[in-house]
Amino acid sequence: MKQDKKTTEFYTRLKQQLTDDTTWPAPYLYKFIVPADLEKIAEIEAIFNGTGAVIQTRDSSKGTYTSVSIKVEMHSPEAVIEKYLEVSSVEGVISL
């Protein structure tokens, strides 16, 4: 996947911060906002399939968006970033 300079710099800083602040493996909490579309939510869930992730969803008050929280044991900062990049391919997703 092609990344722009800002995206590359963001993931470089995130990797450094995760390396400095965390002993790996460690639990990690991902948070995403997606349009309230069951297919998009299923795409995100499929990315974490088989990882033992605990996934919680909550609809917005108007029902137009869904918050997806995923808590999962990750093995390294690189693995955390890899999942962010996989999820970023889902159309309309916002990573928090």
N, C-alpha and C positions, 0 to 999 in steps of 0.2 A: 504494500500500500504506500502510495506517495504521500509524504508529509511536507507541509510548508515549514519555513524556518521557525516560526513561533511555536508550532506543535512540537518540533524536534527539541527546541530549547526547553519547553515545558516538561517533556518526558525525561530529559537529561537532569533537570532540577529535581523532579519527583524521585528519580532513581537514586540520586545522591542523598536526598532527605530520608528515603526509606532505608538506605544503607547505613546512614549515621544514627538513626533513631530506633531501629528495630533489630532484634535478634531473630534470625530466621532459622527454621520455619516459624510462622506466626499467623494468627487469625487476621484477616483483613476485611473491612467493610466497604463494599462498593455501593454507591447510590446513583441511580439513574432516573431520569424523567423521560417518559415516552408518551406519544399520543395513545389514547385509550383504544388500542387495537390489539386484539388477542393474538394475532399473528406476530406482531412485533415483540410482544411480551414473550411469546413462545420461542422466538429466535434468540432472545437474550437468555432464557432459561436453558436452551439447547447448548449454548456456549459453555455453560457451567455444569452440564450434564456429566455425571460420573465423578464429580469432584467432592461430593459430600456437602455441597453448599446448602445453607439454609436461606430460602428465598421468601421474602415477604413483599406483597404488593398492596398498594392503597390508592384508591381513586381520588382524584381532586374533587372539590365540592361541586363543581359543575359537570364532572364526569368526562371532561375532554382530555385529561391527562392521567397517567398512572405513574406513581412513584414505585420503583423497584429497588428494594434493599437486599443485598446478597452478602451474607457472612460466610467466609470460606477460609480454610487453612491454606496459606500459600507458602511456597518453598523459597522464594527469592524475590528481590525487587524486580528482576527481569520478568518473572512469571506474572507479577501484578500488572506490569505495563503491557505484557502480551495480551492479557484479557481485556484491558482497556481498548487496545487497538482492534481486537476482534469485535467488541461490542460497538465500536465507532462505525463499523460497516453497516449497522442496522439504521435504516433511514429514519431521521427525525429524533434520534436519541440524544439526550443531553447528559453528559457525565458531570456529577457533582463532586 
